[in-house]
Amino acid sequence: MDPRVVAALSANGGVIRYAQLLDLGVSPGEVRHLKRRNVLHPLRRGVYTTTELWDSLDEWSGRPRLVARAVILTVQRGWVLSHNSAADELGLATLRPPVPLTHLTRPGWTNAWTENDVKHHLAGFAESQVVETNGVKVLGAARTAVDIAREHGVIHGMVACDSALRLGLEKSALIAAYDRMDKWPGRRSIVTSVDLADGRAENPHESLGRHLVVEAGIGEPDLQFPVRTADGIKWCDIRVGNHIIETDGRIKYRSKANGGVADDVEQALWDEKQRERLVRDRRTVVTRVVWEDYWGRRRVEAVCRLRADHEESVRLYGRELAPELAEEAAAIRAAYGDRRPA
């Protein structure tokens, strides 16, 4: 391919318009030839990327992000990327939405419609809420997080709000972002999501684990709780009283060759088993939850298991955190902060 076209694609975030191809000296016949040879991949009418780039991207955020960039090139001025489309550009962690769509917003009376896999939102926003990232105008992280809560509900909202706090936002920024939404549909989901938001959750798995703990009604969850053991400090995902809840991701037990992080899968499993024993030795009860526990019938079973394990921790060690564990945790956090060292 003409190196000038490659340069333009790179400068445009991986997308290029038909008119720009012509401006670079590529004839209509050459464009048809590149499409037939599967070198160019159409994203929207008159907007392309390379098939090589498209094939290299995941279906979770990579491809939707590229499609959103193509969409914003085809609409009139005034529209900005929002909701999940803005989150992809901003690096906000989100859950896969029920229906994958590109989201656009422009000022207007609150309204929305979907056409050609694009959801158009009319909603007021301040100019200060618009940021430019990767050459694309998007609503900022605080507004995007609360929009996701309003659009998709509390579970999605908690994940997005936690992620916004991890990026360095204060909770006050999230509150300010929904302050003008007094009578907007979905406001209750926003308020709940922001109230429950906690930037100490390191990933969506931990956000969902905390949501499950809150639903179980066993007490206020404390995140990134350090326990001093015979083998050093072990940072636990969630704690309520003397009850530890660990969110297990399969990636920890998958080899690097298969897309995981384990050098040795057998050793990773053994190390985790040893780690759990060390934490239990400090007079705690440990519950492990996996991704499948958050959905459907498994969710009901997981809530029952959390409640039963919590009652066991109360029976064995009392309802309040053991003073020794509390004092040690306070000292460790004073030295390292509220989140485990990288």
C-alpha positions in Angstrom: 0.0 0.0 0.0 1.1 3.6 -0.7 3.1 4.6 2.4 1.3 8.0 2.5 -1.9 6.0 3.0 -0.3 4.0 5.8 0.8 7.3 7.4 -2.7 8.8 7.1 -4.2 5.7 8.7 -1.8 6.0 11.6 -2.5 9.7 12.0 -6.3 9.1 12.0 -6.3 6.4 14.6 -6.5 3.5 12.1 -9.3 4.9 9.9 -9.4 6.7 6.6 -12.2 8.3 4.5 -12.7 7.5 0.8 -12.2 11.2 0.0 -8.9 11.2 1.8 -7.7 8.2 -0.3 -8.6 10.1 -3.4 -6.7 13.2 -2.1 -3.7 11.0 -1.6 -3.7 10.0 -5.3 -5.4 6.6 -4.9 -7.8 6.2 -7.8 -11.4 4.8 -7.4 -10.3 1.7 -9.3 -7.4 1.2 -6.9 -9.7 1.5 -3.9 -12.0 -1.2 -5.4 -8.9 -3.4 -6.1 -7.7 -3.0 -2.4 -11.1 -4.0 -1.2 -11.3 -7.1 -3.5 -7.8 -8.1 -2.3 -9.1 -7.8 1.3 -6.4 -5.1 2.1 -9.0 -2.5 3.0 -11.8 -3.3 5.4 -15.0 -1.1 5.2 -16.2 0.2 8.6 -19.0 2.5 7.5 -20.0 3.9 4.2 -16.9 5.6 2.8 -14.7 4.9 5.8 -12.1 2.1 5.9 -9.3 0.5 7.9 -6.9 -2.2 7.0 -7.9 -5.8 7.2 -4.6 -6.5 9.0 -5.5 -4.0 11.8 -9.1 -5.2 12.0 -8.1 -8.8 12.4 -5.6 -7.9 15.1 -8.2 -6.3 17.3 -10.4 -8.0 19.9 -14.2 -7.9 19.8 -14.4 -6.5 23.3 -13.1 -3.0 22.9 -10.7 -2.9 19.9 -13.1 -3.3 17.1 -15.9 -1.2 18.7 -13.4 1.6 19.2 -12.4 1.6 15.5 -16.1 1.5 14.4 -16.8 4.5 16.7 -14.0 6.4 15.1 -15.5 5.7 11.7 -19.0 6.7 12.8 -17.8 10.1 14.2 -16.3 10.9 10.9 -19.6 10.5 9.1 -21.9 12.7 11.3 -22.4 16.4 11.5 -20.5 18.6 13.8 -21.7 18.8 17.4 -21.8 15.1 18.1 -19.2 13.6 20.5 -18.5 10.0 21.5 -20.2 9.0 24.7 -21.1 6.1 27.0 -19.2 2.9 26.1 -17.7 4.4 23.0 -16.2 7.2 25.0 -15.0 4.7 27.7 -13.1 2.7 25.0 -11.2 5.9 24.0 -10.6 6.9 27.6 -9.4 3.5 28.8 -12.3 3.1 31.3 -13.0 -0.5 32.2 -16.6 -1.5 31.4 -18.7 -4.6 31.1 -19.9 -5.8 27.7 -23.2 -4.0 27.2 -26.4 -6.0 26.5 -26.4 -4.7 22.9 -23.1 -3.5 21.4 -23.7 -0.1 19.9 -21.7 3.0 19.0 -22.9 5.9 21.3 -23.0 9.6 20.3 -24.3 12.6 22.2 -25.1 16.2 21.3 -26.8 18.9 23.2 -30.6 18.8 23.2 -33.7 17.8 25.2 -33.2 14.4 26.7 -34.0 11.8 24.0 -32.4 8.9 22.3 -32.9 6.7 19.2 -30.9 3.9 17.5 -30.2 3.7 13.8 -27.7 1.5 12.0 -26.1 0.2 15.2 -25.6 3.7 16.4 -27.4 5.1 19.4 -27.9 8.9 19.2 -28.4 10.7 22.5 -29.8 14.2 22.9 -28.6 15.4 26.3 -27.2 18.5 27.8 -23.5 18.7 28.8 -21.1 21.5 29.6 -18.3 22.2 27.1 -15.9 21.5 30.0 -17.1 17.9 30.0 -15.7 17.4 26.5 -12.1 16.2 26.1 -10.1 15.2 23.0 -8.3 12.0 23.1 -6.5 10.2 20.2 -7.8 13.0 18.0 -11.5 12.3 18.8 -13.8 14.4 20.9 -15.5 12.4 23.7 -17.3 13.1 26.9 -14.9 12.9 29.9 -14.4 10.1 32.3 -16.8 11.4 35.0 -19.6 12.1 32.7 -19.0 8.8 30.8 -19.1 6.7 33.9 -22.4 8.2 35.1 -23.9 7.9 31.6 -23.1 4.2 31.6 -24.8 3.8 35.0 -27.9 5.7 33.6 -27.9 3.6 30.4 -27.1 0.1 31.7 -27.8 0.0 35.4 -26.0 -0.3 38.7 -23.7 -3.3 37.9 -22.3 -1.6 34.8 -22.3 1.7 36.6 -20.2 0.5 39.5 -17.6 -1.0 37.2 -17.3 2.2 35.2 -17.3 4.5 38.3 -14.6 2.3 40.0 -12.5 2.6 36.9 -12.9 6.4 36.8 -11.7 6.6 40.4 -8.7 4.4 39.6 -7.8 6.8 36.8 -7.4 9.5 39.5 -10.8 11.2 39.6 -12.4 12.1 43.0 -15.8 11.0 43.9 -16.9 14.6 43.9 -16.2 14.8 40.2 -18.7 11.9 39.6 -21.3 13.7 41.8 -20.8 16.9 39.9 -21.3 15.1 36.6 -24.8 14.0 37.5 -25.7 17.1 39.5 -27.7 18.6 36.6 -29.5 15.3 35.9 -32.2 15.8 38.6 -35.2 14.6 36.6 -33.4 12.4 34.0 -34.3 8.8 33.5 -31.9 6.4 35.3 -30.7 8.9 37.9 -31.3 6.5 40.7 -28.9 4.0 39.1 -26.3 6.8 38.9 -26.7 7.8 42.6 -26.4 4.2 43.7 -23.3 3.5 41.5 -21.5 6.6 42.7 -22.4 5.9 46.4 -20.9 2.4 46.1 -17.9 3.4 43.9 -14.5 2.5 45.3 -11.3 3.1 43.3 -9.4 0.4 45.3 -11.2 -2.2 43.2 -8.4 -3.2 40.8 -10.5 -4.6 38.0 -14.2 -5.3 37.0 -14.0 -8.7 38.7 -13.3 -7.0 42.1 -16.1 -4.5 41.4 -18.6 -7.3 40.7 -17.4 -9.2 43.8 -18.1 -6.2 46.0 -21.5 -5.8 44.4 -22.2 -9.4 45.3 -21.1 -8.9 48.9 -23.3 -5.8 49.2 -26.3 -7.8 47.9 -25.6 -10.6 50.4 -26.0 -8.1 53.1 -23.2 -9.4 55.3 -21.6 -6.0 56.1 -19.6 -3.1 54.7 -16.9 -4.5 52.3 -13.3 -3.4 52.9 -11.0 -3.7 49.8 -7.3 -4.6 49.5 -7.0 -5.8 53.0 -3.5 -6.8 54.1 -2.9 -9.8 56.2 0.5 -10.5 57.7 1.3 -14.2 57.4 4.3 -16.5 58.1 5.2 -16.0 54.4 4.9 -12.2 54.3 2.0 -9.8 53.6 -0.9 -11.2 51.6 -3.3 -8.6 50.1 -6.9 -9.9 50.0 -9.5 -8.6 47.6 -12.4 -8.0 50.0 -13.0 -8.3 53.7 -16.1 -8.2 56.0 -15.3 -8.8 59.6 -13.1 -11.9 59.8 -14.4 -13.1 56.4 -12.1 -12.8 53.4 -13.6 -12.9 49.8 -11.3 -13.6 47.0 -12.3 -12.9 43.3 -10.6 -15.6 41.2 -9.9 -14.9 37.6 -9.0 -17.8 35.3 -6.2 -15.7 33.7 -4.1 -16.4 36.9 -4.2 -20.1 36.2 -3.6 -20.0 32.5 -0.2 -20.3 30.9 1.3 -17.3 29.2 1.4 -19.3 25.9 -2.5 -19.5 26.2 -3.0 -15.8 27.0 -2.6 -16.0 30.8 0.0 -14.8 33.2 1.2 -18.1 34.7 4.8 -19.3 34.0 3.8 -22.6 35.5 0.1 -23.4 35.9 0.7 -26.2 38.4 2.9 -24.0 40.5 0.4 -21.1 40.3 -2.4 -23.4 41.7 -0.2 -24.6 44.5 1.0 -21.1 45.4 -2.6 -20.0 45.6 -3.6 -22.9 47.8 -0.7 -22.2 50.1 -1.6 -18.5 50.2 -5.2 -19.3 51.2 -4.0 -21.6 54.0 -1.7 -18.9 55.4 -4.6 -16.4 55.4 -6.9 -18.9 57.1 -4.2 -19.5 59.7 -4.8 -15.9 60.9 -8.3 -16.9 62.1 -10.3 -15.9 59.0 -12.8 -17.7 56.8 -12.1 -17.5 53.1 -14.7 -17.6 50.2 -13.6 -17.7 46.6 -15.9 -16.4 43.8 -15.4 -16.7 40.1 -16.8 -14.7 37.2 -19.6 -17.2 36.6 -20.9 -16.6 40.1 -22.2 -13.2 39.2 -24.9 -14.3 36.7 -28.2 -16.2 36.7 -28.7 -19.2 39.0 -25.0 -19.2 40.0 -25.5 -15.7 41.5 -28.2 -16.9 43.9 -26.0 -19.8 45.0 -23.0 -17.5 45.5 -25.1 -15.1 47.7 -26.2 -18.1 49.8 -22.6 -19.3 50.1 -21.3 -15.9 51.1 -24.0 -15.7 53.8 -23.2 -19.2 55.1 -19.5 -18.6 55.2 -19.9 -15.2 56.9 -22.0 -16.8 59.6 -19.3 -19.4 60.1 -16.7 -16.6 60.5 -18.9 -14.9 63.1 -19.4 -18.2 64.9 -15.7 -19.0 65.0 -14.1 -15.6 65.4 -16.8 -13.0 66.2 -18.5 -10.3 64.2 -15.8 -7.6 64.5 -12.4 -7.8 63.0 -9.8 -9.2 65.4 -7.9 -6.3 67.1 -4.6 -7.8 66.2 -5.5 -8.0 62.5 -6.9 -4.5 62.6 -3.7 -3.1 64.1 -1.4 -4.9 61.7 -3.5 -3.8 58.7 -3.4 -0.2 59.8 0.3 -0.3 60.2 0.8 -1.9 56.7 -1.5 0.6 55.1 0.3 3.5 56.8 3.5 2.2 55.1 2.1 1.1 51.7 -1.2 3.0 51.2 -4.7 1.7 50.6 -3.7 -0.4 47.6 -1.3 -3.3 47.3 2.1 -2.3 45.9 2.5 -2.9 42.2 
